[in-house]
């Protein structure tokens, strides 16, 4: 996400550092490039202009100009202003202390509104809530069937009625009554009708639902990929309904970032959640500070840790720590860890959350870390249980068999075993270290091919250099053949 914006901002800000001593003049020149980067990202013109004015006012101050690294100070100011632009941090939802909390989801057709209802239901269920979905989009019968399917996937009840001869207000009222009858529902999510564009009929229907059901939260599903159109739609919905929050959908496909940077400033409505993938578990709470860090290529370690905590089991982690300390860490253990990491999301996305790794990904755009992990997984899966526990068993014939089974080269098997042995030895040493020594060891470990996302990907098979330089050997053989030919002629 935001690849274009991130790249342009990094270029503009790095230009400040290259200019030597900073003056008010070259700061203003550099920030003009930042403004251009924002406009190219489809950020609202007035927002981009006022943003740069605020940054400039702080950047040309005496404190910045006389600091040891003024360029770093300016990056810090831009970072904080990005947080202010998208923030502040808003908690999820305010629920009723008793009774049923009603959440009304609205949005244009094609914005991912119905899928977002399912994602939200799944998220609330994980948080201990007991949600129910109501299919009130009668304009599109397919949306009713879609919501039924999604409700089954996330295992929550759904209220749906035939669209013919019905109206959305009645369906919503019936859905709320059904939730009360069930007795164990504390949250109802209304999937209301969408249109291809904002029109009077749509707004009239939504206003009727809001008036009759008096929802506790009115949330707008905003398609981030449509940029300024998304912001304008959010403003129109907010004028009619007084929105309580926005969920940005399809943010993983938004290379520009205009909607994320503009919607809060234009509407005054906070961004509550962001959709970062099609799967129903790809809905995250929005954190302006973390997003600002990602936009500036600073990474997002906090979100990475949270993702890891969701996937890693404490008992398994403790058992793994003991196995590392006793030197019993095997390729089976390594394969399990890779599978857990893959559950956290696409590897390229995960690596961009690690400070410094985003730039590494940018300089190697053709490299796919996820494919490399799959390649290693295929090699390990082609080994016998005994070979995974003890890679020392893998000799020449076994290497050929594993290479054939995994579609790789025997040299890849050798390199994997060598890298694994180095890593396992380092991990055993790290088990008894303090935090400072562990960090130092991790830096050493990360330089190894197995822990390096680029490791082994572009390496060509290296031929043995036994016997000297191959070119010189070839010339020598050629010369010997000529001499032998001459000698045969003489002997005739």
Secondary structure by P-SEA (a helix, b strand, c coil): caaaaaaaaaaaaaaaaacccccaaaaaaaaaaaaaaaaaacccaaaaaaaaaaaaaaaacccccccccaaaaaaaaaaaaaaaaacccccccccccccbbbbbbbbccccaaaaaaaaaaaaaaaaccbbbbbccccccaaaaaaaaaaaaaabbbbbbcccccccaaaaaaaaaaaaaaaccccbbbbbccccccccaaaaaaaaaaaaaccccbbbbbcccccaaaaaaaaaaaaacccccccccccccccccccccccccccccccccbbbccccccccccccaaaaaaaaaccccaaaaaaaaaacccaaaaaaaaaaaaaccccaaaaaaaaaaaaaaccaaaaaaaccaaaaaaaacccccaaaaaaaaaaaaaacccccccccccccaaaaaaaaaaacccaaaaaaaaaaaaaaaaaaaaaccccaaaaaaaaaaaaaccccccccccccccccccccccaaaaaaaaaaaaaaaaaaaaaac
